[in-house]
């Protein structure tokens, strides 16, 4: 058979599997980075809200 590898493997299967695994790894990494930045953003907003509340409380007590 022309183009046969002899072992019954499809030559396109390995590159496709490599591309799929790399795409999956990039997607997981992007998701993790997005989660980390989201948590950082939430923490920053909570800190700003807390300092704003402290300022309001101190002004109200004086």
Predicted model as a PDB file, atoms N, CA, C, CB and O in Angstrom, pLDDT in the B-factor column:
MODEL        1                                                                  
ATOM      1  N   UNK A   1       0.835  -1.179   0.000  1.00 45.00           N  
ATOM      2  CA  UNK A   1       0.000   0.000   0.000  1.00 45.00           C  
ATOM      3  C   UNK A   1       0.879   1.241   0.000  1.00 45.00           C  
ATOM      4  CB  UNK A   1      -0.950  -0.002   1.208  1.00 45.00           C  
ATOM      5  O   UNK A   1       1.805   1.352   0.804  1.00 45.00           O  
ATOM      6  N   UNK A   2       0.595   2.160  -0.886  1.00 53.00           N  
ATOM      7  CA  UNK A   2       1.403   3.373  -0.898  1.00 53.00           C  
ATOM      8  C   UNK A   2       1.090   4.259   0.302  1.00 53.00           C  
ATOM      9  CB  UNK A   2       1.178   4.146  -2.192  1.00 53.00           C  
ATOM     10  O   UNK A   2      -0.072   4.435   0.669  1.00 53.00           O  
ATOM     11  N   UNK A   3       2.119   4.803   0.897  1.00 52.00           N  
ATOM     12  CA  UNK A   3       1.963   5.715   2.022  1.00 52.00           C  
ATOM     13  C   UNK A   3       1.694   5.007   3.343  1.00 52.00           C  
ATOM     14  CB  UNK A   3       0.856   6.672   1.740  1.00 52.00           C  
ATOM     15  O   UNK A   3       1.427   5.674   4.343  1.00 52.00           O  
ATOM     16  N   UNK A   4       1.753   3.699   3.380  1.00 53.00           N  
ATOM     17  CA  UNK A   4       1.487   2.968   4.617  1.00 53.00           C  
ATOM     18  C   UNK A   4       2.721   3.013   5.508  1.00 53.00           C  
ATOM     19  CB  UNK A   4       1.082   1.500   4.318  1.00 53.00           C  
ATOM     20  O   UNK A   4       3.853   2.913   5.035  1.00 53.00           O  
ATOM     21  N   UNK A   5       2.481   3.165   6.798  1.00 53.00           N  
ATOM     22  CA  UNK A   5       3.602   3.193   7.739  1.00 53.00           C  
ATOM     23  C   UNK A   5       4.011   1.793   8.151  1.00 53.00           C  
ATOM     24  CB  UNK A   5       3.243   4.011   8.972  1.00 53.00           C  
ATOM     25  O   UNK A   5       5.079   1.610   8.735  1.00 53.00           O  
ATOM     26  N   UNK A   6       3.186   0.803   7.858  1.00 56.00           N  
ATOM     27  CA  UNK A   6       3.543  -0.565   8.173  1.00 56.00           C  
ATOM     28  C   UNK A   6       3.034  -1.026   9.529  1.00 56.00           C  
ATOM     29  CB  UNK A   6       5.017  -0.718   8.121  1.00 56.00           C  
ATOM     30  O   UNK A   6       2.830  -2.225   9.722  1.00 56.00           O  
ATOM     31  N   UNK A   7       2.824  -0.125  10.469  1.00 65.00           N  
ATOM     32  CA  UNK A   7       2.382  -0.525  11.798  1.00 65.00           C  
ATOM     33  C   UNK A   7       0.882  -0.291  11.984  1.00 65.00           C  
ATOM     34  CB  UNK A   7       3.167   0.236  12.862  1.00 65.00           C  
ATOM     35  O   UNK A   7       0.352  -0.560  13.062  1.00 65.00           O  
ATOM     36  N   UNK A   8       0.199   0.196  10.970  1.00 70.00           N  
ATOM     37  CA  UNK A   8      -1.230   0.427  11.068  1.00 70.00           C  
ATOM     38  C   UNK A   8      -1.581   1.756  11.712  1.00 70.00           C  
ATOM     39  CB  UNK A   8      -1.863  -0.678  11.835  1.00 70.00           C  
ATOM     40  O   UNK A   8      -2.760   2.050  11.910  1.00 70.00           O  
ATOM     41  N   UNK A   9      -0.583   2.566  12.042  1.00 71.00           N  
ATOM     42  CA  UNK A   9      -0.848   3.870  12.650  1.00 71.00           C  
ATOM     43  C   UNK A   9      -1.167   4.890  11.576  1.00 71.00           C  
ATOM     44  CB  UNK A   9       0.352   4.338  13.492  1.00 71.00           C  
ATOM     45  O   UNK A   9      -0.653   4.822  10.459  1.00 71.00           O  
ATOM     46  N   UNK A  10      -2.007   5.819  11.924  1.00 72.00           N  
ATOM     47  CA  UNK A  10      -2.323   6.893  10.987  1.00 72.00           C  
ATOM     48  C   UNK A  10      -1.318   8.018  11.210  1.00 72.00           C  
ATOM     49  CB  UNK A  10      -3.799   7.402  11.169  1.00 72.00           C  
ATOM     50  O   UNK A  10      -1.147   8.469  12.343  1.00 72.00           O  
ATOM     51  N   UNK A  11      -0.657   8.475  10.163  1.00 74.00           N  
ATOM     52  CA  UNK A  11       0.384   9.501  10.345  1.00 74.00           C  
ATOM     53  C   UNK A  11      -0.175  10.846  10.808  1.00 74.00           C  
ATOM     54  CB  UNK A  11       1.142   9.697   9.048  1.00 74.00           C  
ATOM     55  O   UNK A  11       0.566  11.632  11.400  1.00 74.00           O  
ATOM     56  N   UNK A  12      -1.433  11.135  10.565  1.00 70.00           N  
ATOM     57  CA  UNK A  12      -2.004  12.424  10.969  1.00 70.00           C  
ATOM     58  C   UNK A  12      -2.453  12.406  12.413  1.00 70.00           C  
ATOM     59  CB  UNK A  12      -3.175  12.791  10.074  1.00 70.00           C  
ATOM     60  O   UNK A  12      -2.713  13.465  12.985  1.00 70.00           O  
ATOM     61  N   UNK A  13      -2.552  11.232  13.022  1.00 75.00           N  
ATOM     62  CA  UNK A  13      -3.086  11.140  14.364  1.00 75.00           C  
ATOM     63  C   UNK A  13      -2.125  11.735  15.389  1.00 75.00           C  
ATOM     64  CB  UNK A  13      -3.387   9.696  14.706  1.00 75.00           C  
ATOM     65  O   UNK A  13      -2.567  12.439  16.297  1.00 75.00           O  
ATOM     66  N   UNK A  14      -0.864  11.481  15.273  1.00 88.00           N  
ATOM     67  CA  UNK A  14       0.090  11.985  16.260  1.00 88.00           C  
ATOM     68  C   UNK A  14       0.196  13.504  16.247  1.00 88.00           C  
ATOM     69  CB  UNK A  14       1.452  11.381  16.013  1.00 88.00           C  
ATOM     70  O   UNK A  14       0.125  14.107  17.319  1.00 88.00           O  
ATOM     71  N   UNK A  15       0.360  14.157  15.106  1.00 88.00           N  
ATOM     72  CA  UNK A  15       0.395  15.629  15.135  1.00 88.00           C  
ATOM     73  C   UNK A  15      -0.913  16.231  15.643  1.00 88.00           C  
ATOM     74  CB  UNK A  15       0.695  16.173  13.743  1.00 88.00           C  
ATOM     75  O   UNK A  15      -0.892  17.238  16.351  1.00 88.00           O  
ATOM     76  N   UNK A  16      -2.043  15.632  15.296  1.00 86.00           N  
ATOM     77  CA  UNK A  16      -3.319  16.150  15.766  1.00 86.00           C  
ATOM     78  C   UNK A  16      -3.423  16.015  17.284  1.00 86.00           C  
ATOM     79  CB  UNK A  16      -4.482  15.416  15.081  1.00 86.00           C  
ATOM     80  O   UNK A  16      -3.938  16.910  17.954  1.00 86.00           O  
ATOM     81  N   UNK A  17      -2.942  14.913  17.820  1.00 89.00           N  
ATOM     82  CA  UNK A  17      -2.976  14.712  19.267  1.00 89.00           C  
ATOM     83  C   UNK A  17      -2.058  15.713  19.970  1.00 89.00           C  
ATOM     84  CB  UNK A  17      -2.567  13.268  19.621  1.00 89.00           C  
ATOM     85  O   UNK A  17      -2.400  16.228  21.035  1.00 89.00           O  
ATOM     86  N   UNK A  18      -0.905  15.984  19.382  1.00 90.00           N  
ATOM     87  CA  UNK A  18       0.029  16.955  19.969  1.00 90.00           C  
ATOM     88  C   UNK A  18      -0.591  18.349  19.960  1.00 90.00           C  
ATOM     89  CB  UNK A  18       1.376  16.960  19.198  1.00 90.00           C  
ATOM     90  O   UNK A  18      -0.508  19.069  20.955  1.00 90.00           O  
ATOM     91  N   UNK A  19      -1.205  18.730  18.860  1.00 93.00           N  
ATOM     92  CA  UNK A  19      -1.837  20.044  18.764  1.00 93.00           C  
ATOM     93  C   UNK A  19      -2.991  20.141  19.757  1.00 93.00           C  
ATOM     94  CB  UNK A  19      -2.338  20.307  17.324  1.00 93.00           C  
ATOM     95  O   UNK A  19      -3.171  21.174  20.400  1.00 93.00           O  
ATOM     96  N   UNK A  20      -3.767  19.077  19.883  1.00 94.00           N  
ATOM     97  CA  UNK A  20      -4.881  19.074  20.824  1.00 94.00           C  
ATOM     98  C   UNK A  20      -4.388  19.200  22.261  1.00 94.00           C  
ATOM     99  CB  UNK A  20      -5.710  17.801  20.663  1.00 94.00           C  
ATOM    100  O   UNK A  20      -4.972  19.945  23.048  1.00 94.00           O  
ATOM    101  N   UNK A  21      -3.340  18.498  22.608  1.00 93.00           N  
ATOM    102  CA  UNK A  21      -2.801  18.570  23.967  1.00 93.00           C  
ATOM    103  C   UNK A  21      -2.219  19.956  24.254  1.00 93.00           C  
ATOM    104  CB  UNK A  21      -1.723  17.492  24.172  1.00 93.00           C  
ATOM    105  O   UNK A  21      -2.407  20.490  25.347  1.00 93.00           O  
ATOM    106  N   UNK A  22      -1.527  20.530  23.296  1.00 95.00           N  
ATOM    107  CA  UNK A  22      -0.990  21.879  23.484  1.00 95.00           C  
ATOM    108  C   UNK A  22      -2.113  22.899  23.619  1.00 95.00           C  
ATOM    109  CB  UNK A  22      -0.072  22.259  22.315  1.00 95.00           C  
ATOM    110  O   UNK A  22      -2.028  23.811  24.442  1.00 95.00           O  
ATOM    111  N   UNK A  23      -3.157  22.752  22.822  1.00 97.00           N  
ATOM    112  CA  UNK A  23      -4.299  23.664  22.919  1.00 97.00           C  
ATOM    113  C   UNK A  23      -4.978  23.537  24.279  1.00 97.00           C  
ATOM    114  CB  UNK A  23      -5.310  23.384  21.792  1.00 97.00           C  
ATOM    115  O   UNK A  23      -5.368  24.540  24.875  1.00 97.00           O  
ATOM    116  N   UNK A  24      -5.118  22.324  24.762  1.00 97.00           N  
ATOM    117  CA  UNK A  24      -5.712  22.097  26.073  1.00 97.00           C  
ATOM    118  C   UNK A  24      -4.857  22.709  27.172  1.00 97.00           C  
ATOM    119  CB  UNK A  24      -5.900  20.603  26.323  1.00 97.00           C  
ATOM    120  O   UNK A  24      -5.384  23.321  28.101  1.00 97.00           O  
ATOM    121  N   UNK A  25      -3.543  22.550  27.073  1.00 97.00           N  
ATOM    122  CA  UNK A  25      -2.643  23.119  28.075  1.00 97.00           C  
ATOM    123  C   UNK A  25      -2.727  24.647  28.076  1.00 97.00           C  
ATOM    124  CB  UNK A  25      -1.195  22.665  27.813  1.00 97.00           C  
ATOM    125  O   UNK A  25      -2.743  25.261  29.143  1.00 97.00           O  
ATOM    126  N   UNK A  26      -2.779  25.260  26.908  1.00 98.00           N  
ATOM    127  CA  UNK A  26      -2.878  26.716  26.818  1.00 98.00           C  
ATOM    128  C   UNK A  26      -4.216  27.190  27.388  1.00 98.00           C  
ATOM    129  CB  UNK A  26      -2.721  27.184  25.350  1.00 98.00           C  
ATOM    130  O   UNK A  26      -4.269  28.207  28.080  1.00 98.00           O  
ATOM    131  N   UNK A  27      -5.287  26.462  27.103  1.00 98.00           N  
ATOM    132  CA  UNK A  27      -6.601  26.843  27.618  1.00 98.00           C  
ATOM    133  C   UNK A  27      -6.644  26.755  29.139  1.00 98.00           C  
ATOM    134  CB  UNK A  27      -7.688  25.956  27.010  1.00 98.00           C  
ATOM    135  O   UNK A  27      -7.190  27.641  29.796  1.00 98.00           O  
ATOM    136  N   UNK A  28      -6.073  25.695  29.703  1.00 98.00           N  
ATOM    137  CA  UNK A  28      -6.048  25.539  31.159  1.00 98.00           C  
ATOM    138  C   UNK A  28      -5.198  26.637  31.791  1.00 98.00           C  
ATOM    139  CB  UNK A  28      -5.504  24.145  31.552  1.00 98.00           C  
ATOM    140  O   UNK A  28      -5.580  27.202  32.816  1.00 98.00           O  
ATOM    141  N   UNK A  29      -4.061  26.941  31.194  1.00 98.00           N  
ATOM    142  CA  UNK A  29      -3.199  28.002  31.717  1.00 98.00           C  
ATOM    143  C   UNK A  29      -3.914  29.355  31.663  1.00 98.00           C  
ATOM    144  CB  UNK A  29      -1.879  28.065  30.921  1.00 98.00           C  
ATOM    145  O   UNK A  29      -3.840  30.135  32.612  1.00 98.00           O  
ATOM    146  N   UNK A  30      -4.595  29.625  30.570  1.00 98.00           N  
ATOM    147  CA  UNK A  30      -5.344  30.891  30.446  1.00 98.00           C  
ATOM    148  C   UNK A  30      -6.452  30.963  31.486  1.00 98.00           C  
ATOM    149  CB  UNK A  30      -5.944  31.037  29.027  1.00 98.00           C  
ATOM    150  O   UNK A  30      -6.697  32.026  32.056  1.00 98.00           O  
ATOM    151  N   UNK A  31      -7.118  29.855  31.740  1.00 98.00           N  
ATOM    152  CA  UNK A  31      -8.171  29.829  32.754  1.00 98.00           C  
ATOM    153  C   UNK A  31      -7.601  30.094  34.143  1.00 98.00           C  
ATOM    154  CB  UNK A  31      -8.899  28.483  32.733  1.00 98.00           C  
ATOM    155  O   UNK A  31      -8.182  30.850  34.921  1.00 98.00           O  
ATOM    156  N   UNK A  32      -6.475  29.478  34.452  1.00 98.00           N  
ATOM    157  CA  UNK A  32      -5.855  29.697  35.761  1.00 98.00           C  
ATOM    158  C   UNK A  32      -5.396  31.137  35.933  1.00 98.00           C  
ATOM    159  CB  UNK A  32      -4.675  28.754  35.948  1.00 98.00           C  
ATOM    160  O   UNK A  32      -5.582  31.718  37.002  1.00 98.00           O  
ATOM    161  N   UNK A  33      -4.804  31.718  34.907  1.00 98.00           N  
ATOM    162  CA  UNK A  33      -4.372  33.116  34.973  1.00 98.00           C  
ATOM    163  C   UNK A  33      -5.577  34.031  35.143  1.00 98.00           C  
ATOM    164  CB  UNK A  33      -3.579  33.505  33.707  1.00 98.00           C  
ATOM    165  O   UNK A  33      -5.525  34.995  35.907  1.00 98.00           O  
ATOM    166  N   UNK A  34      -6.653  33.733  34.437  1.00 97.00           N  
ATOM    167  CA  UNK A  34      -7.871  34.531  34.568  1.00 97.00           C  
ATOM    168  C   UNK A  34      -8.425  34.462  35.985  1.00 97.00           C  
ATOM    169  CB  UNK A  34      -8.928  34.059  33.568  1.00 97.00           C  
ATOM    170  O   UNK A  34      -8.850  35.479  36.533  1.00 97.00           O  
ATOM    171  N   UNK A  35      -8.426  33.289  36.576  1.00 97.00           N  
ATOM    172  CA  UNK A  35      -8.906  33.128  37.955  1.00 97.00           C  
ATOM    173  C   UNK A  35      -8.030  33.906  38.923  1.00 97.00           C  
ATOM    174  CB  UNK A  35      -8.937  31.642  38.350  1.00 97.00           C  
ATOM    175  O   UNK A  35      -8.542  34.585  39.813  1.00 97.00           O  
ATOM    176  N   UNK A  36      -6.721  33.815  38.761  1.00 96.00           N  
ATOM    177  CA  UNK A  36      -5.796  34.520  39.654  1.00 96.00           C  
ATOM    178  C   UNK A  36      -6.008  36.026  39.561  1.00 96.00           C  
ATOM    179  CB  UNK A  36      -4.334  34.168  39.311  1.00 96.00           C  
ATOM    180  O   UNK A  36      -6.086  36.698  40.590  1.00 96.00           O  
ATOM    181  N   UNK A  37      -6.102  36.571  38.343  1.00 96.00           N  
ATOM    182  CA  UNK A  37      -6.314  38.015  38.193  1.00 96.00           C  
ATOM    183  C   UNK A  37      -7.686  38.431  38.698  1.00 96.00           C  
ATOM    184  CB  UNK A  37      -6.154  38.427  36.732  1.00 96.00           C  
ATOM    185  O   UNK A  37      -7.840  39.533  39.224  1.00 96.00           O  
ATOM    186  N   UNK A  38      -8.684  37.568  38.549  1.00 95.00           N  
ATOM    187  CA  UNK A  38     -10.004  37.863  39.077  1.00 95.00           C  
ATOM    188  C   UNK A  38      -9.996  37.952  40.587  1.00 95.00           C  
ATOM    189  CB  UNK A  38     -10.991  36.818  38.631  1.00 95.00           C  
ATOM    190  O   UNK A  38     -10.606  38.855  41.159  1.00 95.00           O  
ATOM    191  N   UNK A  39      -9.314  37.027  41.240  1.00 95.00           N  
ATOM    192  CA  UNK A  39      -9.206  37.042  42.704  1.00 95.00           C  
ATOM    193  C   UNK A  39      -8.441  38.281  43.158  1.00 95.00           C  
ATOM    194  CB  UNK A  39      -8.505  35.756  43.219  1.00 95.00           C  
ATOM    195  O   UNK A  39      -8.819  38.919  44.140  1.00 95.00           O  
ATOM    196  N   UNK A  40      -7.369  38.623  42.448  1.00 94.00           N  
ATOM    197  CA  UNK A  40      -6.594  39.819  42.789  1.00 94.00           C  
ATOM    198  C   UNK A  40      -7.462  41.071  42.671  1.00 94.00           C  
ATOM    199  CB  UNK A  40      -5.356  39.942  41.875  1.00 94.00           C  
ATOM    200  O   UNK A  40      -7.411  41.954  43.528  1.00 94.00           O  
ATOM    201  N   UNK A  41      -8.262  41.138  41.601  1.00 94.00           N  
ATOM    202  CA  UNK A  41      -9.135  42.294  41.383  1.00 94.00           C  
ATOM    203  C   UNK A  41     -10.182  42.396  42.487  1.00 94.00           C  
ATOM    204  CB  UNK A  41      -9.821  42.201  40.008  1.00 94.00           C  
ATOM    205  O   UNK A  41     -10.460  43.490  42.978  1.00 94.00           O  
ATOM    206  N   UNK A  42     -10.761  41.268  42.879  1.00 93.00           N  
ATOM    207  CA  UNK A  42     -11.750  41.271  43.955  1.00 93.00           C  
ATOM    208  C   UNK A  42     -11.107  41.720  45.263  1.00 93.00           C  
ATOM    209  CB  UNK A  42     -12.381  39.873  44.119  1.00 93.00           C  
ATOM    210  O   UNK A  42     -11.691  42.514  46.000  1.00 93.00           O  
ATOM    211  N   UNK A  43      -9.919  41.222  45.554  1.00 91.00           N  
ATOM    212  CA  UNK A  43      -9.221  41.620  46.786  1.00 91.00           C  
ATOM    213  C   UNK A  43      -8.904  43.108  46.788  1.00 91.00           C  
ATOM    214  CB  UNK A  43      -7.928  40.814  46.952  1.00 91.00           C  
ATOM    215  O   UNK A  43      -9.014  43.768  47.821  1.00 91.00           O  
ATOM    216  N   UNK A  44      -8.512  43.636  45.639  1.00 90.00           N  
ATOM    217  CA  UNK A  44      -8.217  45.065  45.531  1.00 90.00           C  
ATOM    218  C   UNK A  44      -9.476  45.888  45.789  1.00 90.00           C  
ATOM    219  CB  UNK A  44      -7.636  45.397  44.142  1.00 90.00           C  
ATOM    220  O   UNK A  44      -9.423  46.903  46.484  1.00 90.00           O  
ATOM    221  N   UNK A  45     -10.599  45.458  45.236  1.00 90.00           N  
ATOM    222  CA  UNK A  45     -11.853  46.184  45.449  1.00 90.00           C  
ATOM    223  C   UNK A  45     -12.294  46.102  46.909  1.00 90.00           C  
ATOM    224  CB  UNK A  45     -12.954  45.629  44.534  1.00 90.00           C  
ATOM    225  O   UNK A  45     -12.792  47.083  47.461  1.00 90.00           O  
ATOM    226  N   UNK A  46     -12.116  44.951  47.531  1.00 89.00           N  
ATOM    227  CA  UNK A  46     -12.489  44.803  48.941  1.00 89.00           C  
ATOM    228  C   UNK A  46     -11.624  45.709  49.810  1.00 89.00           C  
ATOM    229  CB  UNK A  46     -12.350  43.328  49.394  1.00 89.00           C  
ATOM    230  O   UNK A  46     -12.126  46.345  50.737  1.00 89.00           O  
ATOM    231  N   UNK A  47     -10.322  45.770  49.516  1.00 86.00           N  
ATOM    232  CA  UNK A  47      -9.426  46.644  50.278  1.00 86.00           C  
ATOM    233  C   UNK A  47      -9.827  48.110  50.120  1.00 86.00           C  
ATOM    234  CB  UNK A  47      -7.969  46.444  49.827  1.00 86.00           C  
ATOM    235  O   UNK A  47      -9.838  48.863  51.094  1.00 86.00           O  
ATOM    236  N   UNK A  48     -10.155  48.509  48.896  1.00 85.00           N  
ATOM    237  CA  UNK A  48     -10.566  49.895  48.656  1.00 85.00           C  
ATOM    238  C   UNK A  48     -11.879  50.191  49.367  1.00 85.00           C  
ATOM    239  CB  UNK A  48     -10.705  50.168  47.145  1.00 85.00           C  
ATOM    240  O   UNK A  48     -12.054  51.270  49.932  1.00 85.00           O  
ATOM    241  N   UNK A  49     -12.785  49.250  49.339  1.00 85.00           N  
ATOM    242  CA  UNK A  49     -14.056  49.436  50.022  1.00 85.00           C  
ATOM    243  C   UNK A  49     -13.842  49.539  51.529  1.00 85.00           C  
ATOM    244  CB  UNK A  49     -15.015  48.284  49.696  1.00 85.00           C  
ATOM    245  O   UNK A  49     -14.469  50.366  52.192  1.00 85.00           O  
ATOM    246  N   UNK A  50     -12.956  48.699  52.074  1.00 81.00           N  
ATOM    247  CA  UNK A  50     -12.670  48.734  53.505  1.00 81.00           C  
ATOM    248  C   UNK A  50     -12.040  50.043  53.937  1.00 81.00           C  
ATOM    249  CB  UNK A  50     -11.766  47.593  53.880  1.00 81.00           C  
ATOM    250  O   UNK A  50     -12.401  50.594  54.977  1.00 81.00           O  
ATOM    251  N   UNK A  51     -11.098  50.548  53.144  1.00 81.00           N  
ATOM    252  CA  UNK A  51     -10.465  51.813  53.518  1.00 81.00           C  
ATOM    253  C   UNK A  51     -11.460  52.970  53.396  1.00 81.00           C  
ATOM    254  CB  UNK A  51      -9.226  52.077  52.636  1.00 81.00           C  
ATOM    255  O   UNK A  51     -11.420  53.909  54.191  1.00 81.00           O  
ATOM    256  N   UNK A  52     -12.344  52.902  52.410  1.00 78.00           N  
ATOM    257  CA  UNK A  52     -13.368  53.930  52.264  1.00 78.00           C  
ATOM    258  C   UNK A  52     -14.341  53.913  53.431  1.00 78.00           C  
ATOM    259  CB  UNK A  52     -14.121  53.746  50.958  1.00 78.00           C  
ATOM    260  O   UNK A  52     -14.759  54.969  53.907  1.00 78.00           O  
ATOM    261  N   UNK A  53     -14.697  52.743  53.887  1.00 75.00           N  
ATOM    262  CA  UNK A  53     -15.589  52.637  55.036  1.00 75.00           C  
ATOM    263  C   UNK A  53     -14.905  53.137  56.307  1.00 75.00           C  
ATOM    264  CB  UNK A  53     -16.051  51.189  55.220  1.00 75.00           C  
ATOM    265  O   UNK A  53     -15.533  53.799  57.133  1.00 75.00           O  
ATOM    266  N   UNK A  54     -13.621  52.821  56.462  1.00 74.00           N  
ATOM    267  CA  UNK A  54     -12.881  53.300  57.631  1.00 74.00           C  
ATOM    268  C   UNK A  54     -12.835  54.829  57.654  1.00 74.00           C  
ATOM    269  CB  UNK A  54     -11.450  52.725  57.636  1.00 74.00           C  
ATOM    270  O   UNK A  54     -12.984  55.446  58.708  1.00 74.00           O  
ATOM    271  N   UNK A  55     -12.629  55.429  56.485  1.00 76.00           N  
ATOM    272  CA  UNK A  55     -12.600  56.888  56.403  1.00 76.00           C  
ATOM    273  C   UNK A  55     -13.968  57.476  56.786  1.00 76.00           C  
ATOM    274  CB  UNK A  55     -12.199  57.340  54.977  1.00 76.00           C  
ATOM    275  O   UNK A  55     -14.043  58.460  57.522  1.00 76.00           O  
ATOM    276  N   UNK A  56     -15.033  56.868  56.284  1.00 74.00           N  
ATOM    277  CA  UNK A  56     -16.372  57.348  56.613  1.00 74.00           C  
ATOM    278  C   UNK A  56     -16.675  57.197  58.109  1.00 74.00           C  
ATOM    279  CB  UNK A  56     -17.417  56.593  55.788  1.00 74.00           C  
ATOM    280  O   UNK A  56     -17.270  58.082  58.724  1.00 74.00           O  
ATOM    281  N   UNK A  57     -16.266  56.092  58.667  1.00 75.00           N  
ATOM    282  CA  UNK A  57     -16.516  55.859  60.095  1.00 75.00           C  
ATOM    283  C   UNK A  57     -15.751  56.870  60.937  1.00 75.00           C  
ATOM    284  CB  UNK A  57     -16.116  54.420  60.493  1.00 75.00           C  
ATOM    285  O   UNK A  57     -16.291  57.433  61.890  1.00 75.00           O  
ATOM    286  N   UNK A  58     -14.464  57.101  60.573  1.00 72.00           N  
ATOM    287  CA  UNK A  58     -13.646  58.060  61.345  1.00 72.00           C  
ATOM    288  C   UNK A  58     -14.214  59.468  61.234  1.00 72.00           C  
ATOM    289  CB  UNK A  58     -12.179  58.046  60.854  1.00 72.00           C  
ATOM    290  O   UNK A  58     -14.206  60.203  62.221  1.00 72.00           O  
ATOM    291  N   UNK A  59     -14.703  59.866  60.074  1.00 76.00           N  
ATOM    292  CA  UNK A  59     -15.288  61.191  59.906  1.00 76.00           C  
ATOM    293  C   UNK A  59     -16.586  61.311  60.690  1.00 76.00           C  
ATOM    294  CB  UNK A  59     -15.535  61.484  58.425  1.00 76.00           C  
ATOM    295  O   UNK A  59     -16.902  62.381  61.211  1.00 76.00           O  
ATOM    296  N   UNK A  60     -17.332  60.230  60.774  1.00 73.00           N  
ATOM    297  CA  UNK A  60     -18.588  60.254  61.498  1.00 73.00           C  
ATOM    298  C   UNK A  60     -18.400  60.307  63.002  1.00 73.00           C  
ATOM    299  CB  UNK A  60     -19.401  59.059  61.137  1.00 73.00           C  
ATOM    300  O   UNK A  60     -19.256  60.824  63.720  1.00 73.00           O  
ATOM    301  N   UNK A  61     -17.276  59.770  63.485  1.00 66.00           N  
ATOM    302  CA  UNK A  61     -17.022  59.771  64.927  1.00 66.00           C  
ATOM    303  C   UNK A  61     -16.456  61.085  65.423  1.00 66.00           C  
ATOM    304  CB  UNK A  61     -16.078  58.659  65.283  1.00 66.00           C  
ATOM    305  O   UNK A  61     -16.519  61.378  66.617  1.00 66.00           O  
ATOM    306  N   UNK A  62     -15.909  61.874  64.528  1.00 59.00           N  
ATOM    307  CA  UNK A  62     -15.289  63.143  64.959  1.00 59.00           C  
ATOM    308  C   UNK A  62     -16.288  64.242  65.056  1.00 59.00           C  
ATOM    309  CB  UNK A  62     -14.192  63.555  64.014  1.00 59.00           C  
ATOM    310  O   UNK A  62     -15.934  65.369  65.403  1.00 59.00           O  
TER     311      UNK A  62                                                      
ENDMDL                                                                          
END                                                                             
